[in-house]
Amino acid sequence: MTEQIGSITLDLSHYSGEDLYCDGQVEDELLDIAKNYAETEYQKIIEEKKSWPILYHLSHLRENIVDWIPIGKEAKVLEIGSGCGAITGALSKKAGEVVCVDLSKKRSMINAYRHSLCDNITIHVGNFKDIEPDLPADFDYIFLIGVLEYGQSYMGSDKPFEEFLSIAMKHLAKGGRIVIAIENKYGLKYFAGCMEDHLGTYFSGIENYAAGGSVRTFSRKGLEKLFAECGIQKYSFYYPYPDYKFMTALYSDAYQPGRGELSGNIRNFDRDRMLLFDEKHAFDGIVEDDLFSVFANSYEVVIGEEFEVKYVKYSNDRAPEFRIRTEICKNQNGDAIVKKHPLCEDANEHIRGIAVAYRNLLEKYEGGNLAINKCELHEEDGKVWDSFEFLEGRPLSELMDECLDREDIEGFHALFSQYIERIGYNQTFPVADFDLIFSNIMVKGDVWSLLDYEWTFGKEVEVRELAFRAIYCYLLEDERRNKLNLDIIMEKLGITEKEAEYYREQEMDFQKFVTGKYKSMPEIRNLIGRRILQPVKWLDKFTGFEEKNRVQIYEDTGNGFSEENSYFVPDAYQGEQMVEMEIRVDGNVQVLRIDPAMDSCVVHVEEMTFNGRQVPLNNKAVFYTNGKMLKPSPGAVFPTQDPNLYIKVSGLDRQAENILYVKMEVVKLPLSVAKDMALAVKKLI
């Protein structure tokens, strides 16, 4: 039984007639979008809908996880768990044939409608376990993107993940590869306070799924153990960052991130999250200690022969004409090489423009102290790309950070002065790289090389403007750098505050130029409106609350009250509002003052005895306050952050040693509310 949607065939031979999982109404919405809107309209819809499912299923950034893989036009691809087709289109553009399997008919229809013009896609609807006996064993690639963790749902056996993977492997052609993308159960984001992606609970993977559930993600060791049980020996680990869903960079064992690279961590869109610590700083330490493979948020594993690509960076959160992919790979001689590829035809001119920028900058800095990384333009079979030398060394930003770490401000300014001198060579030449930020300069000994000059314009730009932008971006990337005195730098550059404000506005305009009419991912996250909860701030608030929830006793022996003759009562508060205490009062004390809190409040005295006898709270000669007394209740409202209760013990049956027992309820109030209450009491009286 089949259905035809455009050029796509839906094979329903193994469909049960009922979708066993569904996201509800949003799938109807997605189906309507797929039927009635072109792919070029999806970004606008995402921004208008402000919905996580719409973003997740329709964003073109989802394709990044497979875009980098060099699939040949003759390749035959199997995509298990194709869902609404987030990556199906990318596979269709690359491969000769794409066979999809998904449990949901509605999701498969969404996939079919959004790719209805593709004539190389077939979608099988039903459980993979039922469908796979009918599948051939000649696939060059099998993709399990966000699927392996559901193996128990597919298989239902004692070893579902091993069985799932073993069955999938039977359908590989000789020399074929399986590509798996999955969350790391020990990903740093989970330690930092993100909920587990599938269960929506905190720390589920870290706690080894003690609460149950059918979904399971794995650590690297866990995946390697799984591979060993399936007899898999050849595999390569890659590390999508910040995770595989909206990957912006891909690292490998051969190319690990450097300090300061992992700064885009607030990327959860589906749920609120806690923020227990700064993931960027934690990643810096993890990278330094060579633990990135343990704490990376996601894994992409290639089973089979490894690829030549070792690192990928995506710059496609931009206007189409600027969307590119940068990769580090090995050339035929085994040497590392850098390549930049356009991600759509609109970006071809941008790639050509980088090669032009190289020639112009080479001419500008000839005879100076800034080398320009060599760029070669390639055009072959209708494809355009740039290649660059892979330069050894350390980013200037990293050297500057080290100066700040050791409080070597003088060393920092020495590097900054060198930077100004080197980039300022031949300033009047009508070419300028606007993106001369510190991380784009590689330092090796006395050789400083400009790595990336993507944003080079054919006009003169003042050195002080370029240097200010470099400092501005440097400070924005890491708050630890705020120890720098920006005023000194501005004075050194001869920039007024008014000019600095103009440069900041110009930077905003530049970012809008790059992104075009589209919103960035952080902006979309803000539109969706998920909260970032910071327990550390709650603790600070609680600590402040504890400081205000203290009872201080002052004793006046005839010389008035003083701090020297006062003390705090430990454990006076029996909870948040109830105070109960028994204190000893020397016979020489004339007046006792009780400060029930360190904040504006209302106090209700439930009981007060002196040597076992009730204190006459209605006798103003014995008991009075600096607040407004409440009637008939024995208490007062205090429109002050220094509330006082006074007991004239000299008017009581005083002995050489006395015991005062107090039980009262203390409720904190905002000062403005306490003042209003006090005014109301005054008017009532």
Secondary structure, 3 states (H helix, E strand, C coil): CEEEECCEEEECCCCCCCCCCCCCHHHHHHHHHHHHCCHHHHHHHHHHHCCHHHHHHHCHHHHHHHHCCCCCCCCEEEEECCCCCCCHHHHHHHCCEEEEEECCHHHHHHHHHHCCCCCCEEEEECCHHHHHHHCCCCEEEEEEECCHHHHHHHHCCCCHHHHHHHHHHCCEEEEEEEEEEEEECCCHHHHHCCECCCCCCECCCCCCCCCCCCCCCECHHHHHHHHHHCCCCCEEEEEEECCCCCCCEEEECCCCCCCCCCCCCCCCCCCCEECCCCHHHHHHHHHHCCCHHHHCCEEEEEECCCCCEEEEEEECCCCHHHCEEEEEEECCCCCEEEEEEECCHHHHHHHHHHHHHHHHHHHHCCCCCCEECCEEEEEECCEEEEEEECCCCEEHHHHHHHHHHCCCHHHHHHHHHHHHHHHCCCCCCCCEECCCCHHHEEEECCEEEECCCCCEECCCCCHHHHHHHHHHHHHHHCHHHHHCCHHHHHHHHCCCHHHHHHHHHHHHHHHHHHHCCCCCHHHHHHHHCCCEECHHHHHHHHHHHHHHCCCEEEEECCCCCCHHHEEECCCCECCCCEEEEEEEEECCCCEEEEECCCCCEEEEEEEEEECCEECCCCCCCCEEECCEEECCCCEEEECCCCCCEEECHHHCCCCCEEEEEEEEEEEECCHHHHHHHHHHHHHHC
